[in-house]
Amino acid sequence: MPDKQSRELYLLERFLPVLAENQPYTVSQPAPPLPDAVVEVNGRKIGIEITALIMDGTVSRREGDQDKILHEAQTQFEKQYQMPLHVSVSFAESANWQKINRQQVASFVADIVIS
């Protein structure tokens, strides 16, 4: 779900194709206190600690709203089906985040998973 580990893995998976330059790689998330992720590429294992630095307050608020939407979708789904939910969703950056009804969007995301 949209917890710290999921956010870190999402950011890493967006970055790795650029870093690996079309080379095959695998990603694993070992249990703490090991690194946040271990990437294996060309027979080499690389431990990665991830820190997201967001200098733009607008981006930070938008990502907070997105996390709240996913958390609400998880809550709705788990309440109805008594089973855990983990989803990764990409949101359009062009949306007007001041006018978004988080509850409505969360219900939409939960309905998509249910469908």
Biopython code that builds the backbone (N, CA, C, O; Angstrom):
import numpy as np
from Bio.PDB.StructureBuilder import StructureBuilder

atoms = [
    (1, "MET", "N", (0.847, -1.187, 0.000)),
    (1, "MET", "CA", (0.000, 0.000, 0.000)),
    (1, "MET", "C", (0.881, 1.235, 0.000)),
    (1, "MET", "O", (2.105, 1.104, -0.040)),
    (2, "PRO", "N", (0.312, 2.420, 0.043)),
    (2, "PRO", "CA", (1.137, 3.614, -0.092)),
    (2, "PRO", "C", (1.914, 3.920, 1.177)),
    (2, "PRO", "O", (1.804, 5.016, 1.727)),
    (3, "ASP", "N", (2.684, 2.976, 1.634)),
    (3, "ASP", "CA", (3.543, 3.209, 2.783)),
    (3, "ASP", "C", (4.933, 3.602, 2.282)),
    (3, "ASP", "O", (5.169, 3.695, 1.078)),
    (4, "LYS", "N", (5.824, 3.825, 3.203)),
    (4, "LYS", "CA", (7.168, 4.287, 2.847)),
    (4, "LYS", "C", (7.860, 3.310, 1.886)),
    (4, "LYS", "O", (8.463, 3.741, 0.903)),
    (5, "GLN", "N", (7.783, 2.025, 2.154)),
    (5, "GLN", "CA", (8.459, 1.035, 1.313)),
    (5, "GLN", "C", (7.877, 1.007, -0.099)),
    (5, "GLN", "O", (8.624, 0.895, -1.071)),
    (6, "SER", "N", (6.563, 1.107, -0.221)),
    (6, "SER", "CA", (5.939, 1.106, -1.546)),
    (6, "SER", "C", (6.337, 2.336, -2.344)),
    (6, "SER", "O", (6.619, 2.244, -3.539)),
    (7, "ARG", "N", (6.361, 3.492, -1.681)),
    (7, "ARG", "CA", (6.751, 4.735, -2.355)),
    (7, "ARG", "C", (8.199, 4.637, -2.822)),
    (7, "ARG", "O", (8.524, 5.028, -3.943)),
    (8, "GLU", "N", (9.071, 4.111, -1.953)),
    (8, "GLU", "CA", (10.483, 3.969, -2.324)),
    (8, "GLU", "C", (10.654, 3.030, -3.513)),
    (8, "GLU", "O", (11.411, 3.323, -4.438)),
    (9, "LEU", "N", (9.952, 1.907, -3.486)),
    (9, "LEU", "CA", (10.054, 0.957, -4.595)),
    (9, "LEU", "C", (9.531, 1.581, -5.887)),
    (9, "LEU", "O", (10.116, 1.380, -6.951)),
    (10, "TYR", "N", (8.447, 2.330, -5.804)),
    (10, "TYR", "CA", (7.901, 3.003, -6.980)),
    (10, "TYR", "C", (8.927, 3.972, -7.567)),
    (10, "TYR", "O", (9.153, 3.976, -8.778)),
    (11, "LEU", "N", (9.546, 4.789, -6.721)),
    (11, "LEU", "CA", (10.543, 5.742, -7.196)),
    (11, "LEU", "C", (11.747, 5.023, -7.813)),
    (11, "LEU", "O", (12.269, 5.448, -8.843)),
    (12, "LEU", "N", (12.178, 3.941, -7.181)),
    (12, "LEU", "CA", (13.310, 3.182, -7.696)),
    (12, "LEU", "C", (12.976, 2.559, -9.050)),
    (12, "LEU", "O", (13.811, 2.572, -9.954)),
    (13, "GLU", "N", (11.784, 2.022, -9.200)),
    (13, "GLU", "CA", (11.402, 1.382, -10.458)),
    (13, "GLU", "C", (11.260, 2.387, -11.601)),
    (13, "GLU", "O", (11.378, 2.014, -12.768)),
    (14, "ARG", "N", (11.011, 3.642, -11.280)),
    (14, "ARG", "CA", (10.995, 4.682, -12.315)),
    (14, "ARG", "C", (12.412, 5.065, -12.724)),
    (14, "ARG", "O", (12.644, 5.471, -13.863)),
    (15, "PHE", "N", (13.358, 4.938, -11.798)),
    (15, "PHE", "CA", (14.733, 5.351, -12.030)),
    (15, "PHE", "C", (15.586, 4.253, -12.675)),
    (15, "PHE", "O", (16.449, 4.559, -13.497)),
    (16, "LEU", "N", (15.370, 3.006, -12.327)),
    (16, "LEU", "CA", (16.242, 1.912, -12.757)),
    (16, "LEU", "C", (16.369, 1.735, -14.271)),
    (16, "LEU", "O", (17.476, 1.471, -14.740)),
    (17, "PRO", "N", (15.303, 1.865, -15.059)),
    (17, "PRO", "CA", (15.495, 1.698, -16.503)),
    (17, "PRO", "C", (16.514, 2.679, -17.081)),
    (17, "PRO", "O", (17.219, 2.348, -18.034)),
    (18, "VAL", "N", (16.594, 3.859, -16.524)),
    (18, "VAL", "CA", (17.582, 4.845, -16.980)),
    (18, "VAL", "C", (18.975, 4.412, -16.540)),
    (18, "VAL", "O", (19.929, 4.468, -17.316)),
    (19, "LEU", "N", (19.081, 3.986, -15.304)),
    (19, "LEU", "CA", (20.377, 3.574, -14.756)),
    (19, "LEU", "C", (20.908, 2.323, -15.452)),
    (19, "LEU", "O", (22.092, 2.255, -15.783)),
    (20, "ALA", "N", (20.051, 1.344, -15.674)),
    (20, "ALA", "CA", (20.487, 0.064, -16.233)),
    (20, "ALA", "C", (20.685, 0.116, -17.750)),
    (20, "ALA", "O", (21.269, -0.806, -18.320)),
    (21, "GLU", "N", (20.219, 1.159, -18.406)),
    (21, "GLU", "CA", (20.394, 1.317, -19.850)),
    (21, "GLU", "C", (20.026, 0.054, -20.627)),
    (21, "GLU", "O", (20.855, -0.491, -21.357)),
    (22, "ASN", "N", (18.807, -0.402, -20.474)),
    (22, "ASN", "CA", (18.249, -1.553, -21.190)),
    (22, "ASN", "C", (18.902, -2.887, -20.839)),
    (22, "ASN", "O", (18.722, -3.861, -21.570)),
    (23, "GLN", "N", (19.641, -2.957, -19.762)),
    (23, "GLN", "CA", (20.198, -4.223, -19.306)),
    (23, "GLN", "C", (19.199, -4.867, -18.339)),
    (23, "GLN", "O", (18.551, -4.162, -17.566)),
    (24, "PRO", "N", (19.068, -6.183, -18.375)),
    (24, "PRO", "CA", (18.144, -6.825, -17.440)),
    (24, "PRO", "C", (18.646, -6.675, -16.001)),
    (24, "PRO", "O", (19.848, -6.694, -15.735)),
    (25, "TYR", "N", (17.692, -6.526, -15.088)),
    (25, "TYR", "CA", (18.036, -6.388, -13.674)),
    (25, "TYR", "C", (16.909, -6.970, -12.829)),
    (25, "TYR", "O", (15.788, -7.145, -13.305)),
    (26, "THR", "N", (17.216, -7.262, -11.597)),
    (26, "THR", "CA", (16.203, -7.693, -10.636)),
    (26, "THR", "C", (16.276, -6.789, -9.422)),
    (26, "THR", "O", (17.334, -6.254, -9.088)),
    (27, "VAL", "N", (15.131, -6.625, -8.765)),
    (27, "VAL", "CA", (15.044, -5.796, -7.564)),
    (27, "VAL", "C", (14.433, -6.631, -6.461)),
    (27, "VAL", "O", (13.434, -7.317, -6.674)),
    (28, "SER", "N", (15.032, -6.574, -5.280)),
    (28, "SER", "CA", (14.442, -7.222, -4.112)),
    (28, "SER", "C", (14.459, -6.229, -2.958)),
    (28, "SER", "O", (15.281, -5.314, -2.920)),
    (29, "GLN", "N", (13.546, -6.422, -2.026)),
    (29, "GLN", "CA", (13.484, -5.568, -0.844)),
    (29, "GLN", "C", (13.740, -6.442, 0.378)),
    (29, "GLN", "O", (12.824, -7.092, 0.882)),
    (30, "PRO", "N", (14.985, -6.456, 0.856)),
    (30, "PRO", "CA", (15.296, -7.273, 2.027)),
    (30, "PRO", "C", (14.713, -6.666, 3.295)),
    (30, "PRO", "O", (14.366, -5.486, 3.339)),
    (31, "ALA", "N", (14.616, -7.490, 4.312)),
    (31, "ALA", "CA", (14.102, -7.022, 5.601)),
    (31, "ALA", "C", (15.124, -6.117, 6.278)),
    (31, "ALA", "O", (16.330, -6.323, 6.135)),
    (32, "PRO", "N", (14.645, -5.112, 7.016)),
    (32, "PRO", "CA", (15.575, -4.249, 7.762)),
    (32, "PRO", "C", (16.418, -5.089, 8.708)),
    (32, "PRO", "O", (15.944, -6.119, 9.186)),
    (33, "PRO", "N", (17.614, -4.695, 8.987)),
    (33, "PRO", "CA", (18.257, -3.402, 8.783)),
    (33, "PRO", "C", (19.049, -3.324, 7.482)),
    (33, "PRO", "O", (19.885, -2.432, 7.335)),
    (34, "LEU", "N", (18.815, -4.225, 6.543)),
    (34, "LEU", "CA", (19.517, -4.193, 5.267)),
    (34, "LEU", "C", (19.063, -2.991, 4.441)),
    (34, "LEU", "O", (18.148, -2.280, 4.857)),
    (35, "PRO", "N", (19.673, -2.746, 3.289)),
    (35, "PRO", "CA", (19.278, -1.592, 2.463)),
    (35, "PRO", "C", (17.802, -1.661, 2.068)),
    (35, "PRO", "O", (17.173, -2.716, 2.155)),
    (36, "ASP", "N", (17.259, -0.520, 1.631)),
    (36, "ASP", "CA", (15.853, -0.471, 1.194)),
    (36, "ASP", "C", (15.603, -1.417, 0.025)),
    (36, "ASP", "O", (14.535, -2.023, -0.072)),
    (37, "ALA", "N", (16.591, -1.542, -0.865)),
    (37, "ALA", "CA", (16.446, -2.413, -2.025)),
    (37, "ALA", "C", (17.820, -2.938, -2.417)),
    (37, "ALA", "O", (18.849, -2.317, -2.152)),
    (38, "VAL", "N", (17.798, -4.108, -3.059)),
    (38, "VAL", "CA", (19.011, -4.671, -3.630)),
    (38, "VAL", "C", (18.728, -4.878, -5.114)),
    (38, "VAL", "O", (17.768, -5.554, -5.484)),
    (39, "VAL", "N", (19.570, -4.293, -5.959)),
    (39, "VAL", "CA", (19.436, -4.414, -7.405)),
    (39, "VAL", "C", (20.574, -5.291, -7.894)),
    (39, "VAL", "O", (21.734, -5.081, -7.541)),
    (40, "GLU", "N", (20.228, -6.279, -8.712)),
    (40, "GLU", "CA", (21.255, -7.116, -9.313)),
    (40, "GLU", "C", (21.241, -6.868, -10.809)),
    (40, "GLU", "O", (20.231, -7.074, -11.482)),
    (41, "VAL", "N", (22.398, -6.417, -11.323)),
    (41, "VAL", "CA", (22.550, -6.138, -12.751)),
    (41, "VAL", "C", (23.945, -6.586, -13.165)),
    (41, "VAL", "O", (24.927, -6.274, -12.491)),
    (42, "ASN", "N", (24.033, -7.305, -14.257)),
    (42, "ASN", "CA", (25.309, -7.832, -14.759)),
    (42, "ASN", "C", (26.058, -8.638, -13.698)),
    (42, "ASN", "O", (27.282, -8.546, -13.597)),
    (43, "GLY", "N", (25.336, -9.417, -12.916)),
    (43, "GLY", "CA", (25.969, -10.254, -11.902)),
    (43, "GLY", "C", (26.435, -9.511, -10.664)),
    (43, "GLY", "O", (27.037, -10.115, -9.776)),
    (44, "ARG", "N", (26.174, -8.231, -10.587)),
    (44, "ARG", "CA", (26.576, -7.432, -9.426)),
    (44, "ARG", "C", (25.353, -7.085, -8.595)),
    (44, "ARG", "O", (24.293, -6.763, -9.133)),
    (45, "LYS", "N", (25.508, -7.155, -7.289)),
    (45, "LYS", "CA", (24.443, -6.754, -6.378)),
    (45, "LYS", "C", (24.790, -5.389, -5.794)),
    (45, "LYS", "O", (25.896, -5.157, -5.304)),
    (46, "ILE", "N", (23.804, -4.495, -5.863)),
    (46, "ILE", "CA", (23.997, -3.139, -5.366)),
    (46, "ILE", "C", (22.911, -2.851, -4.335)),
    (46, "ILE", "O", (21.721, -2.923, -4.641)),
    (47, "GLY", "N", (23.328, -2.523, -3.107)),
    (47, "GLY", "CA", (22.382, -2.140, -2.067)),
    (47, "GLY", "C", (22.058, -0.660, -2.184)),
    (47, "GLY", "O", (22.952, 0.170, -2.346)),
    (48, "ILE", "N", (20.769, -0.334, -2.101)),
    (48, "ILE", "CA", (20.347, 1.052, -2.285)),
    (48, "ILE", "C", (19.492, 1.501, -1.101)),
    (48, "ILE", "O", (18.528, 0.834, -0.724)),
    (49, "GLU", "N", (19.863, 2.639, -0.527)),
    (49, "GLU", "CA", (19.054, 3.332, 0.469)),
    (49, "GLU", "C", (18.368, 4.472, -0.262)),
    (49, "GLU", "O", (19.017, 5.209, -1.004)),
    (50, "ILE", "N", (17.076, 4.628, -0.067)),
    (50, "ILE", "CA", (16.307, 5.597, -0.842)),
    (50, "ILE", "C", (15.819, 6.725, 0.062)),
    (50, "ILE", "O", (15.258, 6.495, 1.134)),
    (51, "THR", "N", (16.049, 7.936, -0.399)),
    (51, "THR", "CA", (15.521, 9.125, 0.253)),
    (51, "THR", "C", (14.896, 9.994, -0.822)),
    (51, "THR", "O", (15.554, 10.330, -1.807)),
    (52, "ALA", "N", (13.651, 10.357, -0.648)),
    (52, "ALA", "CA", (12.986, 11.223, -1.614)),
    (52, "ALA", "C", (13.121, 12.660, -1.140)),
    (52, "ALA", "O", (12.677, 13.008, -0.046)),
    (53, "LEU", "N", (13.731, 13.483, -1.961)),
    (53, "LEU", "CA", (13.871, 14.897, -1.663)),
    (53, "LEU", "C", (12.947, 15.660, -2.600)),
    (53, "LEU", "O", (13.159, 15.701, -3.812)),
    (54, "ILE", "N", (11.928, 16.258, -2.022)),
    (54, "ILE", "CA", (10.963, 17.006, -2.815)),
    (54, "ILE", "C", (11.044, 18.451, -2.347)),
    (54, "ILE", "O", (10.593, 18.783, -1.251)),
    (55, "MET", "N", (11.613, 19.295, -3.170)),
    (55, "MET", "CA", (11.843, 20.679, -2.778)),
    (55, "MET", "C", (10.627, 21.561, -3.059)),
    (55, "MET", "O", (10.499, 22.639, -2.478)),
    (56, "ASP", "N", (9.750, 21.121, -3.928)),
    (56, "ASP", "CA", (8.586, 21.908, -4.318)),
    (56, "ASP", "C", (7.417, 21.565, -3.397)),
    (56, "ASP", "O", (6.985, 20.413, -3.346)),
    (57, "GLY", "N", (6.905, 22.552, -2.674)),
    (57, "GLY", "CA", (5.796, 22.324, -1.751)),
    (57, "GLY", "C", (4.542, 21.842, -2.440)),
    (57, "GLY", "O", (3.793, 21.049, -1.871)),
    (58, "THR", "N", (4.292, 22.305, -3.664)),
    (58, "THR", "CA", (3.117, 21.869, -4.419)),
    (58, "THR", "C", (3.197, 20.381, -4.711)),
    (58, "THR", "O", (2.207, 19.663, -4.572)),
    (59, "VAL", "N", (4.367, 19.918, -5.112)),
    (59, "VAL", "CA", (4.560, 18.489, -5.401)),
    (59, "VAL", "C", (4.379, 17.677, -4.119)),
    (59, "VAL", "O", (3.746, 16.621, -4.133)),
    (60, "SER", "N", (4.925, 18.162, -3.033)),
    (60, "SER", "CA", (4.809, 17.466, -1.758)),
    (60, "SER", "C", (3.343, 17.340, -1.329)),
    (60, "SER", "O", (2.923, 16.270, -0.888)),
    (61, "ARG", "N", (2.567, 18.409, -1.450)),
    (61, "ARG", "CA", (1.139, 18.358, -1.090)),
    (61, "ARG", "C", (0.384, 17.413, -2.016)),
    (61, "ARG", "O", (-0.473, 16.653, -1.567)),
    (62, "ARG", "N", (0.702, 17.460, -3.319)),
    (62, "ARG", "CA", (0.037, 16.579, -4.283)),
    (62, "ARG", "C", (0.312, 15.116, -3.946)),
    (62, "ARG", "O", (-0.601, 14.291, -3.958)),
    (63, "GLU", "N", (1.559, 14.800, -3.649)),
    (63, "GLU", "CA", (1.888, 13.413, -3.309)),
    (63, "GLU", "C", (1.218, 12.996, -2.009)),
    (63, "GLU", "O", (0.824, 11.840, -1.856)),
    (64, "GLY", "N", (1.085, 13.928, -1.072)),
    (64, "GLY", "CA", (0.358, 13.626, 0.165)),
    (64, "GLY", "C", (-1.099, 13.314, -0.118)),
    (64, "GLY", "O", (-1.658, 12.376, 0.450)),
    (65, "ASP", "N", (-1.723, 14.102, -1.003)),
    (65, "ASP", "CA", (-3.113, 13.839, -1.385)),
    (65, "ASP", "C", (-3.237, 12.490, -2.085)),
    (65, "ASP", "O", (-4.189, 11.748, -1.843)),
    (66, "GLN", "N", (-2.284, 12.175, -2.946)),
    (66, "GLN", "CA", (-2.319, 10.893, -3.648)),
    (66, "GLN", "C", (-2.193, 9.735, -2.663)),
    (66, "GLN", "O", (-2.891, 8.731, -2.801)),
    (67, "ASP", "N", (-1.320, 9.861, -1.680)),
    (67, "ASP", "CA", (-1.180, 8.818, -0.660)),
    (67, "ASP", "C", (-2.470, 8.651, 0.131)),
    (67, "ASP", "O", (-2.856, 7.530, 0.460)),
    (68, "LYS", "N", (-3.136, 9.757, 0.436)),
    (68, "LYS", "CA", (-4.405, 9.686, 1.179)),
    (68, "LYS", "C", (-5.474, 8.988, 0.356)),
    (68, "LYS", "O", (-6.262, 8.214, 0.900)),
    (69, "ILE", "N", (-5.514, 9.248, -0.947)),
    (69, "ILE", "CA", (-6.476, 8.579, -1.829)),
    (69, "ILE", "C", (-6.239, 7.074, -1.820)),
    (69, "ILE", "O", (-7.183, 6.296, -1.679)),
    (70, "LEU", "N", (-4.986, 6.661, -1.969)),
    (70, "LEU", "CA", (-4.686, 5.224, -1.984)),
    (70, "LEU", "C", (-4.966, 4.574, -0.644)),
    (70, "LEU", "O", (-5.434, 3.437, -0.589)),
    (71, "HIS", "N", (-4.683, 5.286, 0.439)),
    (71, "HIS", "CA", (-4.978, 4.742, 1.776)),
    (71, "HIS", "C", (-6.487, 4.553, 1.953)),
    (71, "HIS", "O", (-6.928, 3.532, 2.482)),
    (72, "GLU", "N", (-7.275, 5.530, 1.513)),
    (72, "GLU", "CA", (-8.732, 5.419, 1.608)),
    (72, "GLU", "C", (-9.251, 4.280, 0.734)),
    (72, "GLU", "O", (-10.152, 3.550, 1.148)),
    (73, "ALA", "N", (-8.697, 4.117, -0.469)),
    (73, "ALA", "CA", (-9.104, 3.005, -1.344)),
    (73, "ALA", "C", (-8.793, 1.670, -0.677)),
    (73, "ALA", "O", (-9.603, 0.745, -0.731)),
    (74, "GLN", "N", (-7.627, 1.567, -0.051)),
    (74, "GLN", "CA", (-7.262, 0.349, 0.665)),
    (74, "GLN", "C", (-8.239, 0.088, 1.802)),
    (74, "GLN", "O", (-8.694, -1.041, 1.985)),
    (75, "THR", "N", (-8.559, 1.115, 2.559)),
    (75, "THR", "CA", (-9.478, 0.971, 3.690)),
    (75, "THR", "C", (-10.846, 0.491, 3.213)),
    (75, "THR", "O", (-11.420, -0.425, 3.801)),
    (76, "GLN", "N", (-11.368, 1.101, 2.159)),
    (76, "GLN", "CA", (-12.675, 0.702, 1.626)),
    (76, "GLN", "C", (-12.666, -0.748, 1.163)),
    (76, "GLN", "O", (-13.574, -1.515, 1.484)),
    (77, "PHE", "N", (-11.634, -1.121, 0.406)),
    (77, "PHE", "CA", (-11.545, -2.476, -0.122)),
    (77, "PHE", "C", (-11.435, -3.500, 1.007)),
    (77, "PHE", "O", (-12.163, -4.493, 1.021)),
    (78, "GLU", "N", (-10.523, -3.256, 1.956)),
    (78, "GLU", "CA", (-10.292, -4.209, 3.034)),
    (78, "GLU", "C", (-11.502, -4.332, 3.953)),
    (78, "GLU", "O", (-11.759, -5.408, 4.494)),
    (79, "LYS", "N", (-12.245, -3.248, 4.135)),
    (79, "LYS", "CA", (-13.460, -3.289, 4.956)),
    (79, "LYS", "C", (-14.510, -4.174, 4.296)),
    (79, "LYS", "O", (-15.197, -4.939, 4.973)),
    (80, "GLN", "N", (-14.637, -4.069, 2.973)),
    (80, "GLN", "CA", (-15.655, -4.829, 2.261)),
    (80, "GLN", "C", (-15.265, -6.289, 2.061)),
    (80, "GLN", "O", (-16.127, -7.166, 2.128)),
    (81, "TYR", "N", (-13.972, -6.573, 1.813)),
    (81, "TYR", "CA", (-13.565, -7.928, 1.430)),
    (81, "TYR", "C", (-12.705, -8.650, 2.465)),
    (81, "TYR", "O", (-12.361, -9.814, 2.258)),
    (82, "GLN", "N", (-12.354, -8.007, 3.555)),
    (82, "GLN", "CA", (-11.530, -8.598, 4.605)),
    (82, "GLN", "C", (-10.282, -9.299, 4.055)),
    (82, "GLN", "O", (-9.925, -10.399, 4.474)),
    (83, "MET", "N", (-9.648, -8.635, 3.121)),
    (83, "MET", "CA", (-8.387, -9.127, 2.592)),
    (83, "MET", "C", (-7.497, -7.927, 2.269)),
    (83, "MET", "O", (-7.996, -6.849, 1.946)),
    (84, "PRO", "N", (-6.175, -8.117, 2.356)),
    (84, "PRO", "CA", (-5.267, -6.980, 2.142)),
    (84, "PRO", "C", (-5.243, -6.539, 0.680)),
    (84, "PRO", "O", (-5.450, -7.333, -0.237)),
    (85, "LEU", "N", (-4.985, -5.259, 0.499)),
    (85, "LEU", "CA", (-4.895, -4.690, -0.840)),
    (85, "LEU", "C", (-3.594, -3.924, -0.957)),
    (85, "LEU", "O", (-3.225, -3.162, -0.063)),
    (86, "HIS", "N", (-2.900, -4.134, -2.069)),
    (86, "HIS", "CA", (-1.709, -3.352, -2.399)),
    (86, "HIS", "C", (-1.813, -2.998, -3.866)),
    (86, "HIS", "O", (-1.856, -3.883, -4.721)),
    (87, "VAL", "N", (-1.855, -1.709, -4.162)),
    (87, "VAL", "CA", (-1.900, -1.259, -5.550)),
    (87, "VAL", "C", (-0.880, -0.157, -5.763)),
    (87, "VAL", "O", (-0.555, 0.595, -4.844)),
    (88, "SER", "N", (-0.385, -0.072, -6.978)),
    (88, "SER", "CA", (0.452, 1.059, -7.394)),
    (88, "SER", "C", (-0.318, 1.803, -8.464)),
    (88, "SER", "O", (-0.770, 1.207, -9.442)),
    (89, "VAL", "N", (-0.467, 3.097, -8.283)),
    (89, "VAL", "CA", (-1.240, 3.919, -9.196)),
    (89, "VAL", "C", (-0.408, 5.119, -9.585)),
    (89, "VAL", "O", (0.266, 5.712, -8.743)),
    (90, "SER", "N", (-0.450, 5.480, -10.853)),
    (90, "SER", "CA", (0.168, 6.726, -11.312)),
    (90, "SER", "C", (-0.941, 7.740, -11.529)),
    (90, "SER", "O", (-1.939, 7.449, -12.188)),
    (91, "PHE", "N", (-0.766, 8.916, -10.979)),
    (91, "PHE", "CA", (-1.745, 9.983, -11.126)),
    (91, "PHE", "C", (-1.266, 10.970, -12.186)),
    (91, "PHE", "O", (-0.066, 11.215, -12.313)),
    (92, "ALA", "N", (-2.195, 11.532, -12.941)),
    (92, "ALA", "CA", (-1.854, 12.554, -13.937)),
    (92, "ALA", "C", (-1.423, 13.815, -13.214)),
    (92, "ALA", "O", (-2.115, 14.293, -12.315)),
    (93, "GLU", "N", (-0.298, 14.344, -13.602)),
    (93, "GLU", "CA", (0.222, 15.549, -12.963)),
    (93, "GLU", "C", (-0.627, 16.770, -13.298)),
    (93, "GLU", "O", (-0.576, 17.768, -12.578)),
    (94, "SER", "N", (-1.401, 16.712, -14.369)),
    (94, "SER", "CA", (-2.162, 17.875, -14.816)),
    (94, "SER", "C", (-3.469, 18.073, -14.059)),
    (94, "SER", "O", (-4.148, 19.077, -14.270)),
    (95, "ALA", "N", (-3.833, 17.155, -13.194)),
    (95, "ALA", "CA", (-5.093, 17.284, -12.452)),
    (95, "ALA", "C", (-5.051, 18.511, -11.545)),
    (95, "ALA", "O", (-3.985, 18.911, -11.077)),
    (96, "ASN", "N", (-6.206, 19.096, -11.303)),
    (96, "ASN", "CA", (-6.309, 20.225, -10.384)),
    (96, "ASN", "C", (-6.509, 19.656, -8.977)),
    (96, "ASN", "O", (-7.633, 19.338, -8.588)),
    (97, "TRP", "N", (-5.441, 19.532, -8.230)),
    (97, "TRP", "CA", (-5.479, 18.838, -6.942)),
    (97, "TRP", "C", (-6.212, 19.618, -5.863)),
    (97, "TRP", "O", (-6.552, 19.045, -4.828)),
    (98, "GLN", "N", (-6.471, 20.917, -6.069)),
    (98, "GLN", "CA", (-7.267, 21.659, -5.093)),
    (98, "GLN", "C", (-8.746, 21.296, -5.200)),
    (98, "GLN", "O", (-9.487, 21.424, -4.225)),
    (99, "LYS", "N", (-9.176, 20.847, -6.364)),
    (99, "LYS", "CA", (-10.599, 20.564, -6.585)),
    (99, "LYS", "C", (-10.925, 19.066, -6.559)),
    (99, "LYS", "O", (-12.068, 18.682, -6.804)),
    (100, "ILE", "N", (-9.962, 18.245, -6.273)),
    (100, "ILE", "CA", (-10.181, 16.795, -6.275)),
    (100, "ILE", "C", (-10.915, 16.385, -4.996)),
    (100, "ILE", "O", (-10.538, 16.795, -3.898)),
    (101, "ASN", "N", (-11.946, 15.588, -5.145)),
    (101, "ASN", "CA", (-12.644, 15.000, -4.002)),
    (101, "ASN", "C", (-11.954, 13.664, -3.705)),
    (101, "ASN", "O", (-12.195, 12.666, -4.385)),
    (102, "ARG", "N", (-11.090, 13.659, -2.676)),
    (102, "ARG", "CA", (-10.283, 12.459, -2.392)),
    (102, "ARG", "C", (-11.151, 11.235, -2.146)),
    (102, "ARG", "O", (-10.829, 10.151, -2.631)),
    (103, "GLN", "N", (-12.240, 11.383, -1.406)),
    (103, "GLN", "CA", (-13.126, 10.254, -1.104)),
    (103, "GLN", "C", (-13.698, 9.661, -2.388)),
    (103, "GLN", "O", (-13.763, 8.441, -2.540)),
    (104, "GLN", "N", (-14.110, 10.525, -3.305)),
    (104, "GLN", "CA", (-14.685, 10.071, -4.572)),
    (104, "GLN", "C", (-13.651, 9.331, -5.421)),
    (104, "GLN", "O", (-13.951, 8.287, -6.001)),
    (105, "VAL", "N", (-12.439, 9.872, -5.494)),
    (105, "VAL", "CA", (-11.385, 9.217, -6.273)),
    (105, "VAL", "C", (-10.998, 7.891, -5.622)),
    (105, "VAL", "O", (-10.777, 6.904, -6.324)),
    (106, "ALA", "N", (-10.913, 7.855, -4.291)),
    (106, "ALA", "CA", (-10.580, 6.612, -3.584)),
    (106, "ALA", "C", (-11.636, 5.545, -3.864)),
    (106, "ALA", "O", (-11.294, 4.384, -4.087)),
    (107, "SER", "N", (-12.909, 5.922, -3.855)),
    (107, "SER", "CA", (-13.979, 4.970, -4.176)),
    (107, "SER", "C", (-13.831, 4.452, -5.601)),
    (107, "SER", "O", (-14.044, 3.268, -5.861)),
    (108, "PHE", "N", (-13.468, 5.336, -6.520)),
    (108, "PHE", "CA", (-13.253, 4.942, -7.906)),
    (108, "PHE", "C", (-12.121, 3.918, -8.007)),
    (108, "PHE", "O", (-12.259, 2.909, -8.698)),
    (109, "VAL", "N", (-10.997, 4.176, -7.317)),
    (109, "VAL", "CA", (-9.858, 3.243, -7.352)),
    (109, "VAL", "C", (-10.268, 1.891, -6.751)),
    (109, "VAL", "O", (-9.963, 0.843, -7.321)),
    (110, "ALA", "N", (-10.954, 1.913, -5.609)),
    (110, "ALA", "CA", (-11.407, 0.659, -4.995)),
    (110, "ALA", "C", (-12.349, -0.099, -5.915)),
    (110, "ALA", "O", (-12.258, -1.322, -6.023)),
    (111, "ASP", "N", (-13.260, 0.620, -6.585)),
    (111, "ASP", "CA", (-14.195, -0.025, -7.522)),
    (111, "ASP", "C", (-13.472, -0.677, -8.688)),
    (111, "ASP", "O", (-13.874, -1.748, -9.143)),
    (112, "ILE", "N", (-12.406, -0.044, -9.180)),
    (112, "ILE", "CA", (-11.632, -0.630, -10.274)),
    (112, "ILE", "C", (-11.026, -1.968, -9.838)),
    (112, "ILE", "O", (-11.071, -2.950, -10.579)),
    (113, "VAL", "N", (-10.463, -1.994, -8.631)),
    (113, "VAL", "CA", (-9.863, -3.236, -8.119)),
    (113, "VAL", "C", (-10.929, -4.309, -7.955)),
    (113, "VAL", "O", (-10.704, -5.470, -8.297)),
    (114, "ILE", "N", (-12.082, -3.928, -7.435)),
    (114, "ILE", "CA", (-13.177, -4.877, -7.231)),
    (114, "ILE", "C", (-13.655, -5.445, -8.574)),
    (114, "ILE", "O", (-13.961, -6.632, -8.676)),
    (115, "SER", "N", (-13.715, -4.587, -9.602)),
    (115, "SER", "CA", (-14.176, -5.022, -10.917)),
    (115, "SER", "C", (-13.200, -6.020, -11.504)),
    (115, "SER", "O", (-13.409, -6.510, -12.614)),
]
sb = StructureBuilder()
sb.init_structure("model")
sb.init_model(0)
sb.init_chain("A")
sb.init_seg("    ")
for serial, (resi, resn, name, xyz) in enumerate(atoms, 1):
    if name == "N":
        sb.init_residue(resn, " ", resi, " ")
    sb.init_atom(name, np.array(xyz, "f"), 0.0, 1.0, " ", f" {name:<3s}", serial, name[0])
structure = sb.get_structure()
